[in-house]
Amino acid sequence: MVAEHSPQRVLLTWADIADEALRLEPGMRDLLLELVEAHNPSTATSVTTAEGPWYVSAVHVRGHIGVGADAVDLPLSQAKGLTIVTARNGTGKTSVADGIRHVIGGGSKRSYQVLAENIHYPHRDIVVTVSNGSRDIEIVCGPNETVQWRSPEGILSEPPAEWTEAFARYMPVLLYPEMSQVIQDPSNLHAFLKDALELTALEELQNILKAESSKGKASRRTVETAHQAAVDGVLKAGHDELAAILQDCGPCPDTATRTRIITLSETLPAAAPPPLGLVDSWTVNEQIRAKAGAALERLAHAAESDAAMSSNLLTALQKALVQNDARLDELRSQDECPVCGTIGQDWVQHAIEEAGRLTRATKELRDARTAASTAIRHLHQCLPAPLTSSLRRRLESEGGEVAAVRVKQWDRLVHAAADLLTGIPSATTLSNLLDESAELATWYGQVRDGLLARRDDLIAAQATVRTHIGTWLDTSDAQGPALARLNVVERLDRRVSQWIKTAREEIFAPIAKEVTELWSVLNPDADLKLNGIALAGGTKIRRTVTLDLADGSMALPTGKDSSAVLSTGQRNALSLATYLPRATQPESPFGFLILDDPIHAFDTGRVRYLAKHLMTLAERFQVVVFTHDDRLWRELRAHGALPTHIRMDRHGDGQPQVRVRHVASPGIQRLDDIQKILGAERGASIGTPEAVTAMTLAICRQAVDTEAVAQIEILGRRIGLPEATVVADLKRARKTLDQLALLNNYAGRVGHRPINIDSFTPTVHALNGASHGRAPQGDPQLWVRQTRRLIKTVQEIRH
C-alpha cells in the first residue's frame, strides 16, 4: 500500500532555494547562495502563459503527412465544450492532430517517428489560431517544419520559450503514438508523469552542481595522478617505510604525515646501485655454425678413406720407385714385381698411380683436420662465457626452479666449450650443443634485459623520487581549495536530490489521487483495482513508477513488472488516467485538450465511462477528440450531451480530397446531401422526373431509418440495456413504422414524451412505396421537407 501522505516543505523557485540555504551549515549555505546569485534567475512571468486560458479557434493543415494539396480546415468554438471529429482510418485525422501538436508545441521533438512530408504536395502550410477571447495568436509552420508565431502585422518570430516549456509540461495535445509508447513499454510511464512536474529550478541547480562536481573531480584526478607517481617512485627506490606511509595517507595527507614524508624522502640514497656483474649476451651465428658443420662433415668423409692408415704403404711405394737402386732398376727393366715376382704387369705404372692416390688422400685428411680445428675455434662466440659468482647468486636467488635448471645447463655448456679446445666432436654432437646454447641465450637475454631495466628504474627512481614527492605535495596544496569545494558540492548535491524527491512527491500527490480516481471511473466493473501510484527511484537514474494494484482483495507485487498484468485496454486506460490529470493541472495556461483516438482497444463499457468523464472535463476545458469510432459520439448523446460533431470524409479519385462537415444528426446529413443533388439537378437533369422522385424518396427513407436507429441506440444506452438487447430489438423492427414504435417504447421507459406516429404515417408509406418501385407523384423537394420535419420530431425525443 502507498504510505499515507504527510505534507513537507517544497522548493519550487530560486527564491525558495535561497531561503532554504539559510538553514544549512555554513559550507553548504555559502556555496548555495553563491550559485543562486550567479544564476540570477529571471522572475518575470511570460505574458503568453499568464494571459491564459487559451483556446483553439481554427485549424488549417495542408501538405502535411496524409493531407495533400486540398487543405483541411477545422473551425472550432473557442470556448469550453466538447467537439468530436470522426473519420474512417486513413482519412487524415491523425495528420491533422499531428499538425496541431507540432505547431502548438513550438516544433518540439516528437517522441514518435513520423514522415511529415506529403508525397503528393510538398508545400507544407499549417496554421493554428489560439485565442484567449481578447487576443488571437496565429502559430504557423512552413515547408521545413519550422514553427513561428505570426503577429497581426504579419511579422514572424520564434515561439516564446515559456510557451514551449509549458506545452512540454502539460502536453495539451496527446496523439495515440505517444500514448501507445506508454501502453507498449510501461517503463516510459515515469518520464510521462515526471515531465509534468514543475521542478525546473531544482533541476537547473542540480545541473549546476553537476558542472561544479566535474571541475572538482578533475582537480582530484590531478592530485591522484601526482600521488601515484610519487608512490611508484618510492616503490622503485626500495624505501618500504616511505612507500607504506604514502599508500596509507592517500592523495591528501595531513600536516603531521606531510612533515614525516619530507623527512624520510631526504634519506633516500643519492648514489647509484652497484653493478650487476652481468656477462655479455651471445647468439649462435648461423654462418659460423654452418661452416663448422661443413668442416666436420668434410673431416668425417676424409677419415673414412684408407689415407689415415696408409702412410707405411706410401713410404714403401716411394722407396720402390727410387732410382739408382741396382736391384730395383733390374726389376723395372724386366718388369718383374719386387713384391710378388710377377712379370709383365707394368708394376711400375701401378706403383706410381697408387702412390699419387695415397698422397692426395693423406693431404685431404690433413687439410680437413686443419679446417675443422679452425672452425671450432671460431665457435667460442656461439657459447656462453663462464658465470660470474655475483650473477650466479642473483639468478639462483631470484629465478626459482627454472633458473636452477638454466644455471646447470650453463655450466654444462661451459665445460663443453672447454672440451672443444682439445678435441673435435662429431657434427651431430656439435649441432645439439649449439641448439642448447641458442635456447639458453634466448632465456638469458630476457633475464638480462629485465635486470638492466630494474636497475635503470632504480637509478631513475633514486634520482627523481624527491621531485615526484615535491610535485605531489605542491599539487595537493594548489588543488586543496578545489577539493574542499568538491566535498561541499557532493554533500549539497545529495541534499538537492532529497529536495527534488520531496517536491516530486508533494506535487505528484494530487495527480496520483486523480489517477486512481480516474482509473476507477474508467474501470468501475473490473476486478483489478489501482489503489495508488507513486514516482520512485533516484532523481538522476533508475527512475521507476510504483503501481499499487490489487486483484479483488489480493494485493499484487509492486515490482517493475507489476504493469504486466494489465491488458491492452487497461494500459490504455492507465495512460489516459495518468495523462488527463497531468494536462489539466490548475497552473496550465491551456484551456484546451486535443486527444487522438483515446478509445483505442476500449470495449463499449469503457467507452461509456470515458464519455462521462469527457463531459465533466468539457465543463472546464475545450475538449477536441479525433476518433474513427462513432461509439464515443453515441455514448455522449446517450448521456444527454450535445457535442459538436465534425465528420471528415475523403472523396474524389486520383488525389482524393478531405471534406469536413458539421454533423447535426446522421439523418439530417443525408437530407442535406440529397438537397444539394436536387439543387444541382435544376441546372442539368440527372434523370427522368420519376427516377429523381424515386431516388429522393429512397434516400429520405434511409435518412429516417438512420436517425431512428441512432436515437434508439442512444436511448437504449440511457436506459442501460445491454447492447445485445438493443441489437435484437432492432432486428425485429425492420420496417420504418416498427422502428418508430420501438423508439416510442424506449422513450417511454426513459420518461420522455413519445412522438405522434399517426401524423407521419402517409409520409412513411410514401417512403416505403418508393423503395419497392411504387413512388408517388409530387415535388421531390416537398418529400425532403416532410422528411426533415419527421426527423426533427424524432430528434425532439432526446429533449
C-alpha positions in Angstrom: 0.0 0.0 0.0 1.1 3.6 -0.6 2.1 5.3 2.6 -0.2 8.0 4.0 0.9 11.4 2.7 2.4 13.9 5.1 2.9 17.4 3.7 6.5 18.6 3.6 8.3 21.9 2.6 8.5 22.2 -1.2 11.2 24.3 -3.0 9.9 25.4 -6.4 11.6 28.7 -7.1 15.1 30.2 -6.8 13.7 32.4 -4.0 12.6 29.2 -2.1 16.1 27.8 -2.6 17.8 30.9 -1.3 15.6 30.9 1.8 16.4 27.2 2.4 20.1 28.0 2.1 20.0 29.9 5.4 19.0 26.7 7.2 22.1 24.8 6.0 25.5 24.5 7.7 28.0 27.3 6.8 29.9 25.4 4.0 26.8 24.4 2.0 25.0 27.7 2.8 27.8 29.9 1.4 28.1 27.7 -1.8 24.4 27.6 -2.4 24.0 31.4 -2.0 26.9 31.9 -4.4 25.3 29.6 -7.0 21.9 31.3 -6.6 23.4 34.7 -7.1 25.5 33.6 -10.1 22.4 32.1 -11.7 20.5 35.3 -11.4 17.2 33.7 -12.4 14.5 35.8 -14.1 11.3 36.1 -12.1 9.2 37.6 -14.9 6.1 35.6 -15.9 5.6 35.0 -19.6 2.7 37.1 -21.0 1.7 34.3 -23.3 1.1 31.9 -20.5 -0.1 34.4 -17.9 -2.9 35.6 -20.3 -4.5 32.1 -20.4 -6.6 30.1 -20.6 -6.0 29.8 -24.4 -8.4 28.0 -26.7 -8.1 26.8 -30.3 -10.3 28.7 -32.6 -9.2 27.4 -36.1 -7.0 24.8 -37.7 -5.7 24.8 -41.2 -3.5 21.9 -42.5 -2.1 21.3 -46.0 0.8 19.3 -47.3 1.4 17.5 -44.0 1.6 13.7 -43.7 -1.6 12.4 -45.2 -3.2 15.8 -46.1 -2.3 16.9 -49.6 -2.9 20.0 -51.7 -6.5 20.4 -50.6 -6.3 21.8 -47.1 -8.3 20.6 -44.1 -9.9 23.4 -42.3 -11.5 22.9 -38.9 -13.4 25.8 -37.4 -13.6 25.3 -33.6 -15.6 27.1 -30.9 -13.0 28.9 -28.8 -14.8 28.1 -25.6 -15.3 25.3 -23.1 -17.2 22.4 -24.5 -16.8 19.1 -26.4 -16.1 18.5 -30.1 -15.9 15.1 -31.7 -14.1 14.7 -35.0 -14.9 11.4 -36.6 -13.3 9.9 -39.7 -12.5 6.5 -41.1 -8.9 5.2 -40.8 -6.7 6.8 -43.4 -8.8 9.9 -43.8 -6.2 12.1 -42.3 -7.4 12.8 -38.7 -4.1 11.9 -37.1 -2.3 14.0 -39.7 -4.4 17.0 -38.7 -3.9 16.2 -35.0 -0.1 15.9 -35.5 -0.1 19.2 -37.3 -1.8 20.8 -34.3 0.6 19.2 -31.9 3.6 20.3 -33.9 2.8 23.9 -34.1 1.3 24.4 -30.7 4.3 22.6 -29.2 6.6 25.1 -30.9 8.1 22.4 -33.2 9.3 20.4 -30.2 10.7 17.0 -31.0 8.2 14.2 -31.2 8.6 11.1 -29.1 7.5 9.0 -32.1 8.7 8.7 -35.7 6.7 10.3 -38.5 7.3 11.2 -42.2 6.0 14.7 -42.1 6.2 15.4 -45.8 3.2 14.7 -48.0 4.4 12.8 -51.1 1.7 14.4 -53.4 2.1 18.0 -52.2 5.5 19.2 -50.9 4.4 22.7 -49.7 3.5 22.4 -46.1 1.2 25.0 -44.7 -0.1 24.6 -41.1 -1.9 27.4 -39.2 -3.4 27.0 -35.8 -5.1 30.0 -34.3 -5.4 30.2 -30.5 -7.3 32.8 -28.6 -7.9 33.9 -25.0 -11.0 35.9 -26.0 -9.2 39.2 -26.3 -6.1 38.3 -28.2 -5.6 35.9 -31.2 -2.2 34.2 -32.0 -1.5 32.6 -35.3 1.1 29.8 -35.0 2.3 28.7 -38.4 4.6 26.1 -39.9 6.1 26.2 -43.4 7.8 23.6 -45.6 10.9 23.0 -43.4 8.7 22.3 -40.3 10.0 25.4 -38.6 7.3 26.8 -36.3 6.8 30.6 -35.9 4.3 33.0 -34.4 2.7 35.5 -36.7 1.7 38.9 -35.4 -1.4 40.7 -36.7 1.0 42.8 -38.8 2.4 39.6 -40.4 5.7 39.6 -38.5 7.1 36.2 -37.8 9.0 35.3 -34.6 10.1 32.2 -32.7 7.6 30.8 -30.1 8.4 32.1 -26.6 10.4 29.6 -24.6 7.8 29.8 -21.8 5.1 28.6 -24.2 7.1 25.6 -25.4 8.1 24.7 -21.9 4.5 24.9 -20.7 3.5 22.7 -23.7 6.1 20.0 -22.7 4.9 20.1 -19.1 1.1 20.0 -19.6 1.0 18.4 -23.0 -2.5 19.6 -24.0 -2.3 17.6 -27.3 -2.0 13.8 -27.0 -1.6 11.6 -30.0 -2.1 7.9 -30.0 1.5 7.1 -30.9 2.6 8.9 -27.7 0.0 7.1 -25.7 0.9 3.7 -27.2 4.6 4.1 -26.1 3.4 4.0 -22.5 1.0 1.2 -23.3 3.6 -1.0 -25.0 6.5 -0.2 -22.6 5.3 0.9 -19.1 8.9 1.8 -18.2 8.2 5.1 -20.2 5.5 5.9 -17.6 7.9 7.6 -15.3 9.1 10.1 -17.9 5.4 10.5 -19.0 4.5 11.5 -15.4 7.6 13.2 -14.3 7.7 15.6 -17.2 4.5 17.2 -15.9 6.1 18.4 -12.7 7.4 21.9 -12.3 10.9 21.2 -11.0 12.8 23.5 -13.3 14.6 25.5 -10.6 15.8 22.4 -8.6 16.8 20.6 -11.8 18.8 23.6 -13.0 20.5 23.7 -9.6 21.3 20.0 -9.9 22.8 20.6 -13.4 24.9 23.5 -12.0 26.2 21.2 -9.2 27.0 18.6 -11.8 29.2 21.0 -13.6 30.8 22.1 -10.4 31.4 18.5 -9.4 33.1 17.8 -12.8 35.6 20.6 -12.1 36.3 19.3 -8.6 36.7 15.8 -9.9 39.2 16.9 -12.5 41.3 18.6 -9.7 41.0 15.4 -7.6 42.3 13.3 -10.6 45.3 15.7 -10.9 46.2 15.2 -7.3 45.7 11.4 -7.5 47.9 11.2 -10.6 50.7 13.1 -8.9 50.3 11.0 -5.7 50.5 7.7 -7.7 53.7 8.9 -9.4 55.3 9.5 -6.0 54.2 6.1 -4.8 55.6 4.4 -7.8 58.9 6.2 -7.5 59.3 5.3 -3.8 58.4 1.6 -4.5 61.1 1.5 -7.2 63.6 3.2 -5.0 63.1 0.4 -2.5 62.1 2.5 0.5 59.5 0.3 2.2 58.6 2.5 5.1 58.1 5.6 3.0 56.1 3.6 0.4 53.7 2.4 3.2 53.2 5.9 4.5 52.3 7.2 1.0 49.9 4.4 0.4 48.2 4.8 3.7 47.8 8.6 3.7 46.2 8.8 0.3 46.4 11.8 -2.1 45.8 14.4 0.7 48.0 13.9 3.8 47.5 15.8 7.0 50.2 18.2 8.3 52.0 15.7 10.5 52.1 13.0 7.8 53.3 15.5 5.3 56.2 16.5 7.6 57.2 12.9 8.1 57.2 12.2 4.3 59.5 15.1 3.6 61.9 14.0 6.4 62.1 10.4 5.1 62.4 11.4 1.5 65.7 13.2 2.4 67.2 9.9 3.5 66.9 8.3 0.1 70.4 7.3 -1.3 71.9 9.6 -3.8 74.4 7.1 -5.3 73.7 4.6 -8.0 73.4 0.9 -7.0 76.4 -1.3 -7.6 77.0 -3.0 -11.0 75.2 -6.3 -11.5 78.2 -8.2 -12.9 76.3 -9.4 -15.9 78.1 -11.4 -18.6 77.5 -10.4 -22.2 74.7 -11.9 -24.2 75.6 -14.3 -27.1 74.0 -15.6 -30.1 74.5 -18.7 -32.3 75.8 -17.3 -35.5 74.3 -19.3 -38.3 77.1 -18.7 -40.7 79.8 -19.8 -38.2 77.6 -22.8 -37.3 77.2 -23.8 -41.0 81.0 -23.5 -41.6 81.8 -25.7 -38.6 79.3 -28.3 -39.6 80.6 -28.4 -43.1 84.2 -28.8 -41.8 83.2 -31.7 -39.5 81.4 -33.4 -42.3 84.5 -33.0 -44.6 86.7 -34.4 -41.9 84.4 -37.3 -41.3 84.4 -38.1 -45.1 88.2 -37.9 -45.3 88.6 -40.2 -42.3 86.5 -42.8 -44.0 89.3 -43.3 -46.7 92.4 -45.5 -46.3 94.6 -42.5 -46.1 94.6 -42.5 -42.3 96.4 -45.9 -42.2 98.4 -46.0 -45.4 101.5 -44.0 -44.5 103.7 -47.2 -44.4 102.4 -48.3 -47.8 103.1 -44.9 -49.2 106.6 -45.0 -47.9 107.3 -48.4 -49.4 105.9 -47.4 -52.7 108.1 -44.3 -52.7 111.2 -46.4 -52.0 110.3 -48.9 -54.7 110.2 -46.1 -57.2 113.5 -44.5 -56.1 116.2 -44.5 -59.0 119.8 -45.7 -58.7 119.0 -48.9 -56.8 120.6 -51.7 -58.8 118.1 -54.4 -57.7 115.1 -52.2 -58.3 116.5 -50.9 -61.6 116.8 -54.5 -62.8 113.3 -55.4 -61.7 111.9 -52.4 -63.5 113.8 -53.3 -66.7 112.4 -56.9 -66.6 109.0 -55.7 -65.5 109.1 -58.1 -62.5 107.1 -57.1 -59.4 109.5 -56.8 -56.4 106.7 -57.9 -54.1 105.2 -61.0 -55.8 107.7 -61.6 -58.6 105.1 -61.5 -61.3 106.4 -60.5 -64.8 104.6 -58.4 -67.4 102.1 -56.5 -65.2 103.6 -53.0 -65.6 104.1 -52.8 -61.9 106.0 -49.5 -62.0 103.0 -47.6 -63.5 100.6 -49.2 -60.9 103.0 -48.2 -58.1 103.2 -44.6 -59.4 99.4 -44.3 -59.6 98.8 -45.8 -56.1 101.5 -43.5 -54.6 99.8 -40.5 -56.1 96.3 -41.5 -54.8 97.6 -42.1 -51.3 99.4 -38.8 -51.4 96.3 -36.9 -52.3 94.1 -38.7 -49.7 96.6 -38.0 -47.0 96.7 -34.3 -47.9 92.9 -34.1 -47.8 92.7 -35.6 -44.4 95.3 -33.2 -43.1 93.5 -30.2 -44.6 90.2 -31.4 -43.2 91.6 -31.6 -39.7 93.1 -28.1 -40.0 89.8 -26.7 -41.3 87.7 -28.4 -38.5 90.1 -27.1 -35.8 89.9 -23.6 -37.2 86.0 -23.7 -37.4 85.7 -25.0 -33.8 88.0 -22.2 -32.5 85.5 -19.7 -34.0 82.6 -21.3 -32.1 83.6 -19.7 -28.8 81.4 -16.7 -29.6 78.3 -19.0 -30.0 78.7 -20.4 -26.5 78.3 -18.8 -23.1 81.2 -17.4 -21.0 81.6 -18.8 -17.5 79.1 -17.4 -14.9 80.4 -14.8 -12.5 79.8 -15.5 -8.8 77.5 -12.5 -8.4 75.4 -13.4 -11.4 75.1 -17.0 -10.3 73.9 -15.8 -6.9 71.4 -13.4 -8.5 70.0 -16.0 -10.8 69.7 -18.7 -8.1 68.1 -16.2 -5.6 65.5 -14.6 -8.0 64.8 -17.2 -10.7 63.3 -20.1 -8.8 63.4 -23.7 -10.1 63.6 -22.6 -13.8 66.8 -20.6 -13.0 68.4 -23.5 -11.2 67.9 -25.7 -14.2 69.3 -23.0 -16.5 72.4 -22.5 -14.3 73.2 -26.2 -14.6 72.7 -26.1 -18.3 75.0 -23.0 -18.4 77.8 -24.9 -16.6 77.4 -27.9 -18.8 77.8 -25.7 -21.9 80.9 -24.0 -20.5 82.5 -27.4 -19.9 81.6 -28.5 -23.4 83.2 -25.3 -24.8 86.4 -26.2 -23.0 86.4 -29.7 -24.4 86.3 -28.3 -27.9 89.8 -26.8 -27.4 91.2 -30.3 -27.0 89.0 -32.5 -29.2 86.9 -32.4 -32.3 83.3 -33.5 -31.8 81.0 -35.1 -34.3 78.7 -32.9 -36.4 75.7 -34.3 -34.5 77.2 -33.6 -31.1 78.1 -30.1 -32.2 74.6 -29.4 -33.6 73.0 -30.5 -30.3 75.4 -28.4 -28.4 74.7 -25.2 -30.4 70.9 -25.8 -30.2 71.1 -25.9 -26.5 73.3 -22.8 -26.4 70.7 -20.9 -28.6 67.9 -21.9 -26.2 69.9 -20.7 -23.1 70.9 -17.5 -24.9 67.2 -16.6 -25.5 66.3 -17.1 -21.9 69.4 -15.2 -20.6 68.7 -12.3 -22.9 65.2 -11.8 -21.4 66.6 -12.2 -17.9 69.4 -9.7 -18.6 67.1 -7.1 -20.1 64.8 -7.4 -17.0 67.8 -7.0 -14.6 69.1 -4.0 -16.5 65.6 -2.4 -16.7 65.1 -2.8 -13.0 68.5 -1.3 -12.3 67.7 1.6 -14.6 64.3 2.1 -12.9 66.1 2.1 -9.5 68.6 4.6 -10.7 65.9 6.8 -12.2 63.7 6.5 -9.0 66.6 7.4 -6.7 67.3 10.4 -8.9 63.7 11.6 -9.3 61.7 10.4 -6.3 62.3 13.6 -4.3 61.0 15.5 -7.3 57.9 13.3 -7.5 57.1 13.8 -3.9 57.7 17.5 -4.1 55.4 17.8 -7.2 52.7 15.8 -5.5 52.7 17.9 -2.3 52.8 21.1 -4.4 49.8 19.9 -6.5 47.9 18.9 -3.3 48.4 22.4 -2.0 47.4 24.1 -5.2 44.2 21.9 -5.6 43.3 22.0 -2.0 40.6 24.7 -2.3 39.0 22.9 -5.3 39.0 19.6 -3.4 37.4 21.2 -0.3 34.8 22.8 -2.6 34.1 19.4 -4.2 33.4 17.9 -0.8 30.8 20.6 -0.2 29.4 20.2 -3.7 28.9 16.5 -3.2 27.1 17.0 0.1 24.9 19.8 -1.4 24.1 17.6 -4.4 22.8 14.9 -2.1 20.6 17.5 -0.3 19.3 18.8 -3.6 18.4 15.3 -4.7 16.3 14.9 -1.5 14.6 18.3 -2.2 13.7 17.0 -5.7 12.3 13.8 -4.2 10.2 15.8 -1.7 9.0 18.3 -4.3 8.2 15.4 -6.7 6.1 13.6 -4.0 4.3 16.8 -3.0 3.4 17.9 -6.5 2.6 14.4 -7.6 0.3 13.7 -4.6 -2.9 15.4 -6.1 -2.1 14.0 -9.5 -1.7 10.5 -8.0 -5.1 11.0 -6.3 -6.7 11.9 -9.6 -5.0 9.0 -11.4 -6.6 6.5 -9.0 -9.9 8.2 -9.2 -9.9 8.3 -12.9 -8.9 4.6 -13.1 -11.9 3.8 -11.0 -14.1 5.8 -13.4 -12.7 4.0 -16.4 -12.8 0.6 -14.8 -15.7 0.5 -12.3 -16.7 -3.1 -13.1 -13.1 -4.6 -13.2 -11.7 -6.8 -10.6 -8.2 -5.2 -11.0 -8.0 -2.1 -8.7 -5.5 0.7 -8.7 -5.1 1.7 -5.0 -2.2 4.1 -5.5 0.6 5.2 -7.9 3.9 6.9 -7.0 7.1 8.0 -8.6 10.1 6.1 -7.2 13.8 5.6 -7.7 16.5 8.2 -7.8 16.5 11.7 -9.3 19.1 11.0 -12.0 18.9 7.3 -12.9 16.8 4.2 -12.3 13.5 6.2 -12.2 10.5 3.9 -11.8 6.8 4.0 -11.1 5.2 2.0 -8.3 1.7 0.8 -9.0 -0.3 -0.4 -6.1 -2.6 -3.0 -7.8 -4.9 -5.4 -6.3 -7.0 -8.2 -7.9 -10.1 -8.1 -5.8 -8.8 -8.1 -2.2 -5.4 -9.7 -3.1 -2.5 -7.2 -3.5 -0.2 -7.8 -6.4 3.6 -7.4 -6.4 4.8 -3.9 -6.8 8.0 -4.6 -8.7 9.0 -3.1 -12.1 6.9 -5.7 -13.9 3.7 -5.0 -12.0 2.0 -3.5 -15.0 2.5 -6.7 -17.0 -0.9 -7.9 -15.6 -2.7 -5.2 -17.4 -4.5 -5.9 -20.7 -4.0 -3.5 -23.7 -7.3 -1.8 -22.8 -6.3 -1.4 -19.2 -2.9 0.0 -20.2 -4.7 2.4 -22.4 -7.0 3.4 -19.5 -3.9 3.8 -17.3 -2.3 6.1 -19.9 -5.4 8.3 -20.0 -5.7 8.1 -16.2 -2.1 9.5 -15.9 -2.3 11.9 -18.8 -5.5 13.7 -18.1 -4.5 14.8 -14.5 -1.2 16.0 -16.0 -2.8 18.0 -18.7 -5.5 19.6 -16.5 -3.3 20.9 -13.7 -4.7 24.3 -12.4 -1.5 26.0 -13.4 -1.8 25.1 -17.1 -2.3 28.1 -19.4 -4.0 25.9 -21.9 -7.8 25.8 -21.8 -8.0 23.0 -24.4 -7.3 19.3 -24.6 -6.9 17.6 -28.0 -7.0 13.8 -27.9 -6.3 11.4 -30.8 -8.1 8.1 -30.7 -8.3 7.8 -26.9 -10.7 4.9 -27.0 -8.3 2.5 -28.8 -8.8 -1.1 -27.5 -11.7 0.1 -25.3 -14.7 -2.1 -25.0 -18.2 -0.5 -25.1 -18.3 -0.2 -21.3 -15.1 1.7 -21.0 -16.1 4.0 -23.9 -19.2 4.8 -21.9 -17.2 5.6 -18.8 -14.8 7.8 -20.7 -17.7 9.6 -22.3 -19.0 10.6 -18.8 -15.6 11.8 -17.8 -15.1 13.9 -21.0 -18.5 15.5 -20.3 -17.1 16.5 -16.9 -13.9 17.8 -18.4 -15.8 19.8 -21.0 -17.3 21.9 -18.2 -13.7 23.3 -17.6 -11.9 22.8 -20.9 -12.3 22.9 -24.7 -12.1 19.2 -25.4 -11.5 18.1 -29.0 -11.4 14.3 -29.7 -10.3 12.7 -33.0 -11.6 9.2 -33.4 -12.5 6.7 -36.1 -15.1 5.1 -33.8 -18.6 6.5 -33.6 -19.3 4.8 -30.3 -17.9 7.7 -28.3 -20.3 10.2 -30.0 -23.2 7.9 -29.5 -22.4 7.3 -25.8 -22.1 11.1 -25.3 -25.6 11.5 -26.9 -26.8 8.7 -24.7 -25.7 10.7 -21.6 -27.6 13.7 -22.9 -24.7 15.6 -24.2 -24.9 17.6 -27.4 -21.3 17.8 -28.5 -20.2 19.4 -31.7 -19.8 16.6 -34.2 -17.5 17.1 -37.2 -17.1 14.5 -39.9 -14.0 14.1 -42.1 -14.5 12.1 -45.4 -12.3 11.5 -48.4 -14.0 11.9 -51.8 -12.8 12.0 -55.4 -10.4 9.9 -57.4 -6.7 10.2 -58.1 -5.8 12.6 -55.3 -8.9 12.4 -53.1 -9.8 15.5 -51.1 -10.8 15.5 -47.4 -14.2 17.1 -46.8 -15.1 18.5 -43.4 -18.7 18.8 -42.3 -20.5 19.7 -39.1 -22.9 16.9 -38.4 -26.1 17.8 -36.5 -27.5 14.3 -37.0 -27.0 11.4 -39.4 -30.5 11.8 -40.8 -30.2 15.5 -41.5 -26.8 14.9 -43.1 -28.4 12.6 -45.7 -31.2 15.1 -46.4 -28.6 17.8 -46.9 -26.8 15.6 -49.4 -29.9 14.9 -51.5 -31.0 18.5 -51.3 -27.7 19.6 -52.8 -28.2 17.0 -55.6 -31.7 18.3 -56.3 -30.4 21.9 -56.4 -27.8 20.9 -59.0 -30.4 18.9 -61.0 -32.3 22.2 -61.8 -29.4 23.2 -63.9 -28.8 19.9 -65.6 -31.2 17.0 -65.4 -29.8 13.8 -63.8 -32.8 11.6 -64.9 -36.4 11.4 -65.6 -38.8 13.0 -63.1 -40.0 9.6 -61.9 -36.4 8.4 -61.4 -35.5 11.6 -59.4 -38.6 11.2 -57.2 -37.8 7.5 -56.5 -34.2 8.3 -55.7 -35.3 11.2 -53.4 -37.8 9.1 -51.5 -35.3 6.2 -51.1 -32.7 8.5 -49.6 -35.4 10.1 -47.4 -36.3 6.7 -46.1 -32.7 5.9 -45.3 -32.4 9.3 -43.5 -35.4 8.4 -41.3 -34.2 4.9 -40.6 -30.7 6.2 -39.8 -32.0 8.8 -37.4 -34.5 6.5 -35.8 -31.8 3.7 -35.3 -29.3 6.3 -33.9 -31.9 7.6 -31.4 -32.9 4.0 -30.4 -29.3 3.2 -29.7 -28.8 6.4 -27.7 -32.0 5.8 -25.6 -31.0 2.1 -25.2 -27.7 3.2 -23.6 -29.5 5.8 -21.5 -31.9 3.1 -20.2 -28.9 0.9 -19.5 -29.9 -2.0 -21.8 -27.2 -4.4 -22.9 -26.0 -3.8 -26.4 -27.2 -7.3 -27.4 -30.7 -6.5 -26.3 -30.8 -3.3 -28.4 -29.4 -5.2 -31.4 -32.1 -7.9 -31.0 -34.9 -5.3 -30.8 -33.7 -3.6 -33.9 -33.6 -6.9 -35.8 -37.2 -7.4 -35.1 -38.1 -3.8 -36.1 -37.3 -4.0 -39.8 -39.9 -1.5 -41.1 -39.8 2.2 -40.5 -43.1 2.3 -38.6 -41.9 -0.6 -36.4 -38.7 1.4 -35.7 -40.7 4.5 -34.7 -42.8 2.3 -32.4 -39.7 0.9 -30.8 -38.4 4.4 -30.4 -41.5 5.4 -28.6 -41.2 2.3 -26.4 -37.7 3.3 -25.4 -38.7 6.9 -24.9 -41.5 5.9 -22.6 -39.0 3.8 -20.5 -36.8 6.8 -20.2 -39.7 9.1 -19.3 -39.7 11.1 -22.5 -42.8 12.2 -24.4 -43.3 9.9 -27.5 -43.9 11.2 -31.0 -47.2 11.1 -32.8 -46.5 8.3 -35.4 -50.0 8.6 -36.9 -49.4 12.1 -38.2 -46.4 10.9 -40.2 -47.9 7.6 -41.5 -48.7 8.9 -45.0 -45.1 10.2 -45.4 -43.7 6.9 -44.1 -45.9 4.9 -46.6 -44.8 7.1 -49.4 -41.1 6.5 -48.5 -41.7 2.7 -48.2 -43.6 2.6 -51.5 -40.7 4.3 -53.3 -38.2 1.7 -52.0 -40.5 -1.0 -53.6 -40.9 0.7 -57.0 -44.2 2.5 -56.1 -43.0 6.1 -56.0 -46.0 8.5 -55.7 -46.1 11.7 -57.8 -45.1 15.0 -56.3 -42.3 17.5 -55.9 -39.1 15.8 -54.5 -38.3 19.0 -52.5 -41.7 18.5 -50.8 -40.8 15.0 -49.7 -37.5 16.2 -48.4 -39.2 18.9 -46.3 -41.8 16.5 -44.9 -39.0 14.0 -44.1 -37.0 16.8 -42.4 -40.0 17.6 -40.1 -40.3 13.9 -39.3 -36.6 13.7 -38.4 -36.7 16.8 -36.2 -39.7 15.3 -34.4 -37.6 12.2 -33.8 -34.7 14.3 -32.5 -37.0 16.1 -30.0 -37.4 12.8 -28.1 -33.9 13.3 -26.6 -35.0 16.6 -25.1 
